[in-house]
Amino acid sequence: MRRIGPGWMITAALVMALAAAPLCLSPFQLRLGLSIFLSAGMAVSWYILGGFANYYSFGHTAFVGVGAFAGALALAHWQPPHWVGALLLGTGSGMLACALLAAAIALPVLRLRGHYFTIAMLAVALVCGEMASAFPVLRGSIGISLPDIAPPTLSPELFFYWVGLVALSIILIIALLMARSRLGYGLFAIREDEDAAQMLGVPTTRSKVIAFIISGTLTGLVGVLYALNLAYITTDSVFRGSLSLDMIVNSLVGGMSSLAGPVLGAVVMTLVTKVLLGGMLEYHLALTGMIIILIVYFAPDGVIGMARSAGRHLTRREPPT
């Protein structure tokens, strides 16, 4: 019987603690927790491609927007009466649309490497955003109102908190399974040296395509929940380039050496932007940028790398005589 690793046990303990946390949290703290879950979910989804295979995408906001619009249009058309049906229809439609988009563009964009891939994905996001605004049937310019799918027995804050936690847990489980699979090992080999990995028999193209589709689909899942939480979306609200930047920044701030990095980075950056700098709107962007620069400069391996360095330093200290 395969032994359960510490990563699984820590993840399970954290999920159970967070699931019980609403018993002592205010509505503002619940909304803050949801922001952390959504940011972490996007960052981990991005990390499946950027962290595992070193393919940095500046256009993952395309999957956020496509997932949000697909889910919103499906809910507006069919209007399920029960919250379970509405949630499944919205998330399922968004994930399916993102999976199809990722499958359609995977081979062309993944033939590119480095900054060429980055620019190609940025172009994909811009094209998707323009299409959402240009075609009246998509209603990107006038916006779409989403129904309140929270059950009457729960407050919207508590409902979306739990839904966001479940979504993040699913994304983390999928990422952990990938990291410990043959696919994950192939992606790690691509990250180190793609040409050498191909020479050694790693199916590089297939591995990248699968990771790209999974990454895009999971990002679309978070995009639907992001749209449902907003309750009203336009092209500008879900195809924002800053969403892609947030995924990268959260991963870099937390550390690119493990899956805990994107989650920790999302926690740090959400607390900094929404709590520490929440009352400084006129200086918000400037101060946020300065904090990011300081973290990257003094902790190039992220918060996790800084903690590991501090731990190694403490263990190397000689005991007092």
N, C-alpha and C positions, 0 to 999 in steps of 0.2 A: 504494500500500500504506500502510495506516494506521500511523503511527509509535507505538512503544511508549513510553508516558509514564514519568516517573520514579517515580510511585506504584507502577506494576506492577513495575518493576525492584527497587525497595527491598523490596517485599513478597516477591518471589521470593527475593531474597538472604537475607532474614530467615528465611523458611520453610526454606530449605536449611540454614542455620546451626543452626536449632533442631532440625531432623531429625537432624543429626549430633551434637548436644550430648550425648545419652545416653551416648556413649562415655566421657565423663569426668564423669558425674553420679552421685551417690549415690541410693539409693532415696528418701530424704527429699526430695532436690532434684527428683526426678522427680515425686513427689506434689505438690510446690510448683508445678512447672511445669504440671501438670494443672489445679490450682486456678486458675492464671492464665489458662489457655486457656478453661476453662469460664466464668470470670467475664467475660473479654473477649468470648467468644461471646455471652453473654446481653446484655452492654452494647451491642455492635454491633447485635444484633438489635433491641433496644429503640430504638437511635439511628435506625434506618431510619424509624421513625414519629416519635419525639420530636425527633430532630435535623434530619431532612429537612423535616418538615411542622410542627414545633413543637406536636405533640400529645403532651403528657406523660402517660404511662400509669402509674398507681400500682397497676395490677392485672395486670401481665405475669406475675406468679407463677402466674396461672391457667393460662397456657400451659406453664409449667414443670411444674406438677402434672398437668395433663391429659396432656401428652406422656409423663411418667414413668409414670403409671398405665396408659395405653393400651399402652405398650411392655411394661410388666411383665406385664399380663394376657395380652397376646398370647404372650409367651414362656412363661408358665405353662401356657397352654392347648395350644400346638402343640409346644413343646420341640424345636426343631431340633437335630440331632445335631452339626452342624459350626458352628464359631465364625463363619464368614462368613454363613451363613444366619441364625444367631441375631442377629448385629449388624444385618443388613439388615431382618429381620423387626421387631426392636425399634424401630429408628430410623424405619422406614417406617410402622409402626403409629402411633407417637407423632406424627410429622409429619402424617399423614393426619387424625388426630383433632383436632389443633390447627388445621389448615386448615379443617376442617368447622366447628369452633367459631367461628373468626374470621369465616368467611363468614356464619354464622348471626346473629352479633351486630353485624357491621360497620355496616350501615345504621342501626340504632337508636342505637348509641353515638356514631357519627361525625356524627350530626346535632347533637350537643352540642359545645360549645367551652369552652376554658379549664378552670376548676375544676369545671365541670359534667361534662365528659368525664372528668376525673381521678377524681371521686367515682363516676361510673358504672362505670369500670373496676375501682375498688376493690371495688365491690359485686359485680361479676362474679367476681372472685377469691374473695370470701367465700362466694358461692353455690356455686361449684364445689367449694370445700373442704368445705362442709357436705354437699353431695350425695355426695362421696366417702366421707364418714363414715356417712351415713344409710342408704345402700343396701348391704345385705350383699354383693351380687354384686360390688361394687367393692372390698370388703375394706379400706377406708380406715382403719377403726378398729382392726382386728387386724393389719394390715400384710401386705405381700407380700415374700417372699424371691425375689431374682433369681438366676439361675444365674451361675456364673463362666464367662464366655465367652472368657476369654483362652486362646489356644492353648498347649499344653503346652511348646512350645519357647521361649516368652517369659514373663518375669515379669509379673504383673498390673500393676505400676507402669510398666514399659516399654511394655506393650501399650496401656494407657489413655493414656499420654503421647502416643504416636503417633496414636492415634485422636482424642484431643482436639485435637492440632495440625492434623490433616486437617480436622476439623469447623470449626475456627476459620478455616482457609484458605478453605474453601468459602463460609463466611458473608461473609468479607471480599471475596472475588471477586464474589459476588452484589451486595454493597453498592456496590462500586466500579463495577460495570456499571450499576447503577441510577443512581448519581450522575452518570454520563456519558450517560444516556439521556434521551429526551423525558419519560419518567415522572419522572425525577429533577428535571429543570428545572421541571416542573409542581409538584412538591412544594416546591421552593425558593420558587416564586412564592407558594404557599399560606402558607409560613412568613412571608414578608414582609408580605403583605396578601391574605387569602383572598378578600375581596369584590372587590378590584381584579382579582385573577387570574381570577375567574369572569367579570367583565365583559369581560376581554380574550380570552375564549374558552378558557381552561384548563378541562378537564373535572375540576373539583375533586372531585366525589363519587367518580367512577371512580378517580381517582388515589389518593385516601385509602383507598378500599376495597382496592385492589391492594396498597398499601404495608402496610395493616393485616394482610392475609392473609399476605403474605411475612414480615412481622415476627413474627407469631404462630407460623407454621410453623417458622421457624428457631429461635425460642425453644424450641419443642417438641423440636427435634432435640437441643439442649443439655440439655433436661430429661431425655431418655432416657439420655444419657451420664452425667448427674449421678446418676440412679437406679442405673444399672449399676455405677458406682463405689462407691455406698453399699452395694449388695448387699441392702439391706433398707429398704423405704420404708413410711411411714405418711402419713396426711394431714398431720400436723404437720411432717414432715420435708421435704415438697416443695411444700406450699401456704403456706409461711412468708412473711409480709408483708415480712420483711427482705430477701428475694431481689429483690423489686421495688425496694426502696430501694437495694440495692447497685447495680442497673443504673443508676439515676439518679445516685447519688453517683459511681460510676466515670466516667460521662460528664462530669459537672460538674467533677470534680477534674482529669481529663485535658484537658478543653476541648471545647466544643460546636462549635468552628469547623471541624473536620475529622474524618474517620473515624479518624484516628490517636488522637484524644482518648480515646474509650472504651477502646481497647487500652492506652494509656499509663496511664490512670486505674486500670484493673484491675491493672496491674503494680505501681503505687505502693501502692494500698490493700491488695493481697494481701501484699506485702512488709511493710507496716506492721503489719497485723493478725496475720499468721502468723509473722513473724520478729522484728520490732522489739518487738512487744508480746506475743509468744507466751508468755512466762513470767510475765506479769502478769495472770493470770486475774481476780483480784479487782478490778482497776482497768481491765480491758480496754475495756469499753464507754465508760467516762468518758473515758479517754485517746484512744480512737478518735474520739469526738465532738469533743473539743478540737482534734485534728489536722485534722479536716474543716473545723471553723469557721475555723481559722487559714488553711488553704489557700484557702477560698472568700473570706475577708476580704482577704487580701493578694494573691490571684491570682484575681479574679472571672472572668477568661477562661480559667482552668485553667492547668495546667502548660505547655501549648503556647503559650497567650497570654503567659505570663510569659517564656518563652524567646524569643518573637518580639519582645517589648518590649525585652528585654536585647540582642538582636541589633541592633535599630534604634538603641538607645542607643550601642552600640559603633561602628556605622558612622557616626554623626553626630559622633563625637569628632574634633576637629581633630588632624591628624598633628603630632607634636612638631617644633619648629623647631630 
